[in-house]
Amino acid sequence: MAQRKQTRRDRPSTGSASLTAQREALLRRLRELDAAAKAKPGYRSALILLNRKFRAAGPAARLGILQAASFMVNVLERLPLI
């Protein structure tokens, strides 16, 4: 059976794959937060950025979304949880 030639459209670009890998790493860091951090409003905002906003954004805007989400995750990891 002959294989179909892979077109440029079938494979993600290197930049797109890198952004997706960064997104997955941030989602993993969010999952590792404890329950007190997950109760903060920033947790939900970071999830919205990494899911809904990331998927809806064009390739150029995804980097900015990842930077904002990374900042929020950093804050959530460092916040003194009361």
BELSULUR-V529383 format. One record per helix or strand of 2 or more residues. SS is the DSSP state (~ for helix, > for strand). FROM is the first residue (numbers start at 0). TO is the last residue. If there is no record, write none. Layout:
ss:SS from:FROM to:TO
ss:SS from:FROM to:TO
This chain:
ss:~ from:13 to:30
ss:~ from:34 to:37
ss:~ from:40 to:55
ss:~ from:58 to:77
